[in-house]
Amino acid sequence: MVHVDLALAKSEDLIRPYKGYKIVGHVVGLEIAWPAIFVDKING
């Protein structure tokens, strides 16, 4: 699971629809399943 804090490509399709959401911009603030290969950790 990843927590989506920021969407750079808000209109990009999700890899897999999540609870009725289909684009990245709609899941900001939510935790979603996401393939680890596409995740970059940001130290803050």
Order of alpha helices (4+ residues) and beta strands (2+ residues): beta-beta-beta-beta
